[in-house]
Amino acid sequence: MILTLLRQRSRRRLRTRPFPKKWLTLVQQHVVFFRRLSASDRAELLGHIQVFLAEKRFEGCGGFAITDEVRVTIAAQACLLLLHRKTDYFPGLLTILVYPLTYMVEEKRQIGEHVWEEGTVSRLGETGRRMGSLVLSWGAVKHGATDPSYGKNVVLHEFAHQLDFENDATDGVPGLATREQQLAWTAVMRAEFASLRAADENGVPSLLDTYGATDPAEFFAVSVEAFFERPHALRAHHPKLYAELRKYFQQNPVEFSAER
């Protein structure tokens, strides 16, 4: 209890501390959505960034050097997911590992009932419930920050997984306050996930990235990307999904979207 109170007090101090001018310039230059937020949302976001950067450790991989630009650009995008809600700042996450570009990992995947294939695959990001860390490609981070019309954002995707972990599971269900919210969420997500899987299996074009058909956890992460990156289209084509995400995030991204 004492540690919790001390942490809350520290976070309040960090949120109200003057935001460094150098960091503000970096956010304004490299994070496009920031310019479109309301004044109150910009102020809230900057406060969250201060807490985030004080609590999370960054490490460069593959010879990559961590700079203020790297830290602030990642933090600004991650903290967009925290606006308007009570938050514990991705409590399971300790370290953010950053590669300069795409990185390679060894992977085993099932290709038949009793057949597994091992190989090297390239990735732009990953995280896990028990990892305590999150991995990002700086090239992909920059692309997502400066080109929201792209429709994909590796920071939003991987930090959506961190939100998913907050209910101590990897099931595409973030921490929801009431049983009623959980039931409403599950009904919509189950139907939308089934629809995406059917589209993927039948080769039908979809607004949502078909990687989301992998499992409910990936479906949630892909939906979060679409919610913030292509909100007009998501609201038009998947109104129930948009409504559930809007209730959870307590945001309406169509108000600050660069989507055309």
Long-range contacts (C-beta under 8 A, 24 or more apart in sequence): 10-54, 11-51, 11-89, 14-47, 14-50, 14-51, 14-54, 15-47, 15-48, 15-50, 15-51, 16-47, 17-50, 19-46, 19-47, 19-49, 19-50, 22-68, 23-49, 23-68, 23-72, 26-68, 26-69, 26-72, 26-73, 27-72, 27-73, 27-76, 30-69, 30-72, 30-73, 30-142, 30-145, 30-146, 31-73, 31-76, 31-77, 31-145, 31-146, 32-145, 32-146, 32-147, 32-148, 32-258, 33-80, 33-148, 33-228, 33-256, 33-258, 34-76, 36-256, 36-257, 36-258, 37-256, 38-255, 38-256, 41-83, 41-256, 44-83, 44-84, 45-76, 45-79, 45-80, 45-83, 48-79, 48-82, 48-83, 48-87, 48-89, 49-75, 49-76, 49-79, 51-89, 52-78, 52-79, 52-89, 55-89, 56-90, 56-93, 56-94, 56-95, 56-96, 57-94, 57-95, 57-96, 58-95, 58-96, 58-98, 59-95, 59-96, 59-97, 59-98, 60-97, 60-98, 61-97, 61-98, 61-99, 61-103, 61-135, 62-99, 62-100, 62-103, 63-100, 64-98, 64-99, 64-100, 64-138, 66-98, 70-98, 70-138, 70-141, 73-141, 73-142, 73-145, 74-98, 74-136, 74-141, 74-155, 76-145, 77-141, 77-144, 77-145, 77-153, 77-155, 77-156, 77-159, 78-155, 78-156, 78-159, 80-156, 80-228, 81-156, 81-159, 81-160, 81-163, 81-224, 81-249, 83-249, 83-250, 83-251, 84-249, 84-250, 84-251, 85-249, 85-250, 88-166, 90-159, 90-162, 90-163, 91-166, 92-129, 92-132, 92-162, 92-165, 92-166, 93-127, 93-132, 93-133, 93-134, 93-162, 94-132, 94-133, 95-132, 95-133, 95-134, 96-133, 96-134, 96-135, 96-136, 97-133, 97-134, 97-135, 97-136, 98-135, 98-136, 98-137, 98-138, 98-141, 99-135, 99-136, 99-137, 99-138, 100-137, 100-138, 100-139, 101-137, 101-138, 101-139, 102-137, 102-139, 102-140, 103-135, 103-137, 124-154, 125-154, 125-155, 125-157, 125-158, 126-158, 127-158, 127-161, 127-162, 128-170, 129-165, 129-168, 129-169, 129-170, 134-158, 134-159, 134-162, 148-228, 148-229, 148-257, 148-258, 148-259, 149-229, 149-258, 149-259, 149-260, 150-229, 151-209, 151-225, 151-226, 151-229, 151-230, 152-209, 152-225, 152-229, 153-225, 153-228, 153-229, 156-221, 156-224, 156-225, 156-228, 156-229, 157-221, 157-222, 157-224, 157-225, 158-221, 160-220, 160-221, 160-224, 160-225, 161-217, 161-220, 161-221, 163-224, 164-217, 164-220, 164-221, 170-217, 171-216, 171-217, 172-215, 172-216, 172-217, 172-218, 172-219, 172-220, 173-216, 173-220, 174-220, 174-248, 176-248, 181-247, 184-244, 185-244, 185-248, 188-240, 188-241, 188-243, 188-244, 189-216, 189-219, 189-220, 189-223, 189-241, 189-244, 191-240, 192-219, 192-223, 192-238, 192-240, 192-241, 193-219, 207-233, 207-234, 207-237, 207-238, 208-238, 227-253, 228-253, 229-259, 230-257, 230-259, 231-257, 231-259, 232-257, 232-259, 233-259
